[in-house]
Amino acid sequence: MTIGPVQLLVVGFAGGEFKGEIKADRLLLLEKARVSGTLEARAMSVREGAQVNGAVNAGEPRRAAAAPGPQRAATGALAG
């Protein structure tokens, strides 16, 4: 099962169990949450007692590294 993308997702109200992929802006796993799969969220909170098994990507998405600019030759002497 796949959920998302959603703004806020709370898992674990009544012993919630989930298997699959979750994409959310904010994710809260309560004490009774049992999650298996891939979790992706900008902000994630996991309460003590929750169980997570799988891949977790939390925080701001990684941006591609900027290509290095042209290198200039160093000139002059170092002061010593």
N, C-alpha and C positions, 0 to 999 in steps of 0.2 A: 504494500500500500504506500502511496506517496501523498504527503500533505504539503501544501504550500505552493508558492510563497504566501505567507500570511503575516499580519502585523504582530499579533501576540498569540502564543499558543501555550496553554497550561496543561500538563499531563500528570495524572495521578490522583484525581479526586476520589475515585472509588476503587483503589487498587488498580489504576489504569495500566494496561499492558499494550505496548505498541511494537510492531515489527515493520520496518520499511525505511522510508526516507522522509525526513522533516526539513523544511526550509522555512525559517521564520525570522522576522526582524528581532523579536524578543521571544525567548523560550524559557519557561519555568517548569522544572521537574520537581514535583512535590515528593514527600517522603515515601509514598507508596508506588511511585512510578517505576515501571519495568520497561526499559526501552532497548531494542535491538535494531541496529541498522546504521544509517548515516544521518547525523544531525548537523545542520548548518544554520548558524544564527549570528547576528551582529552582537547581541547581548544574551548571555545565558546564565541562569541561576539553577544550581542543583542543591536541593535540600538534603540534609543528612538522612540516609536511609534509602534514597533513590538508587536504582541500579541502572547502569548504562553499559552496553556492550556493543562496540562498533567504532566507527570513525566519527570524530568530533571536529568541526571547524567552527571556532568561535572568534568573534572580533571583527574588525574591519577587513574587508576583502583585500587580498594582496594586490598591489598594483604592479604592472610590468615595469621592470627596471628600465630607466632611461638609457638610451644608447650613449656610449661615451662620445664626447665631442672631440674635435681634432686636437692633437697634442702639439704644444708649442715647444720649441727647443729652448732650453735654459741658456741665458746669456749673462755675462758678468761674473765677477768673482765673489766668493763668500767672504764675509767679514769674519775675522777670527781673532 
